[in-house]
Amino acid sequence: MAPVAGRGSAAARGAPGRGTTVRATRQGDAVCAALAETDAFTSAQDLHALLRSRGAAVGLTTVYRHLQVLVDRGEVDMIRRDDGETVYRRCATEAHHHHLVCRVCGRTVEIAGPEIEVWTAAVADAEGFVDVEHTVEIYGTCAGCATAPAVP
């Protein structure tokens, strides 16, 4: 994901981690802080509900807008789940990586996957493709959820 091209001074664009390219806002800071509290991918609706439960005066559209700016800057990863919902996560690394995601609790682990890089390059080359990009999310059940007793 390419960063958004900046305009004007750094102060006008907002500091890294802030939610807008125009100016730093309380709402943008709140969205960033809420994302930083979890290692799971989270929906905009869930972030909005969390912020509202804490008394933050922020609208759902504002949450979406801030999340999109963070995605455009490469500060947040976004994936679309099987049910079509888009979810977001602040990753620990800006380097290219993939995700191992628990289907039960949503816990997410960043993985480098060098074998995936080699395979992707070989497949693209064999078909004559260039300038190839890819994302890989692997879904399963984490050890904690796999060993947890079933809830009746």
Protein Blocks (a to p, Z undefined) as FASTA:
>chain_A
ZZdddehjfklnopehiabfkbccfklmmmmmmmmmpcbdcdfklmmmmmmmnopacdfk
lmmmmmmmmmmnopaccdddfkopacddddfbfbdcdddddfklopacddfklmlmmmmm
mmmmmnopahiacddddddddfklmmpccdZZ
